[in-house]
Amino acid sequence: MTDGLASNSYSSKDFKPNTGSTQDYGYDDNGNMSANADKRISAIAYNYLNLQEDVSMSGSTGSMTYAYDAVGSKLQQQVFAGSTLESTTDYIGEAVFLGRAVRRRSMPGIVLPFRFMVNMQMKMGNR
């Protein structure tokens, strides 16, 4: 399938065939994807739990690093543009923080804004 566009320019949400690549995907010995030329991901490093630790983009355009606890729960995600830290997202239990702001708090199967959760818990008497 092709989209009919002659340009091979890339933005982070695009999926465009990388015409300059001979191999689209790479995999490590555990079956984890280690590269994706169509998304311009040059390398993906995994920890001992086979969870992504570092994702590097082609041409030093950026990277993402992840931190996990001993059982594999995500604790932090950092996004870099080149070598500049663009954003840090912290995961503490069910709360998700972008910088110092609460992004959301989730319940199993449901993601709700934190403010709504606090109001709902107070009305239900669960403090």
N, C-alpha and C positions, 0 to 999 in steps of 0.2 A: 504494500500500500504506500502510495506517495501522496503528498499534499499539493504538488504542483508548483511549489515555490522553488525558485532557483537559488535562493540564499541558503547558506549553511551556517548562518549566525545562530548563536545560542543564548537562551535565557534559562534560568534555573528550572522553570516548569515546562520547558519544551522537550519534546522527544523528536529529534531529527536525526536521521542516519548520518553518521560521521563518515563522509566520503573519503577522508584522508586516512582511515584506519582499515587495516586488513583483518582485524579480529575485534568483534564488538564486545565480547564479554570474556572475563578471565575468572577462574575459580581456584581456590586453594585445595590442599589435600583433604580437608574436611567437607568440601562441597560448598563452602561459603564463597559468595561473589567477591572477587578481589579487584576487579576493574570493570568499568562500563563506559566504553568509548562514546556511545550515543548520548550519554549524560555528562560527558567530559570528566568522569571520575577516573583518575589515574591509579589510585591505590586505596584499598580499604584494609586496615589492620584490625585484627580481632584479639580479644583477651582469652584467657583459659576457659571461659564459659561460652566461647564462640559468639560473643556479643561485640558489636562494632566499638572500637576504641578510637580510631582515627580514620577520617575520610578525607582524602586529598583530591583536589580538582586539578585538571591539566593546566600547565602554564603558570603555576603559582598564583592562580586567581583566588584561591581561598581553600579553607578546610573547615572541618567540624571535628571536635573532640568530645568524647563521652566519658563519664565516670559512673561506676556502678558500685554497689556494696557487695559483700561476699556471696550473697545469694542471687545476685543478678538484677536487683531493682535499680532502675536508673536514678542517679542522684543529680547529675549535672550535664548540660550540653553547652558547649561554647562554639560560636560561629566566628570565623576569622575571614576577613577580606584581605588577601595577601598575608601580612604578618600583624595586621591591626585587629584587635578584638572588637567585633561588631555587637555581639549580644551574648549574655549568659542567662540560661534558663536553669533554675534549680527545682528539683522535685523532692518534696518532703512529704512522705505519706501520700495523701490524696490531694495535697495542695501543689499547685504549679506556680512558680514565681518567675517573672521576666524582670531581671534587675531586682528592684525591691518591691515591685508591684505584684499583687496577687492576680494571676491570669485566670485561674479557675480552680474549682474544687470539685472532685468527681465522686460519684457513688457508683457501685457496680452497675454497668450498663447505661448510666446517665451522667452527663457532664452539665453542671449547673454553675452559674456565676456565684462567687463566694458570698456576696451580699445576700442573695436569695437564700442560700443555705443557712446563714446565721439567722435570718428572719424566720425561716421555716422551723428551725430547731427551737427558737424561743417560743413560738406559738404552740409547739407540740410539747413543751415542757422538758425537752431534752437539753440540758445545759452542760 
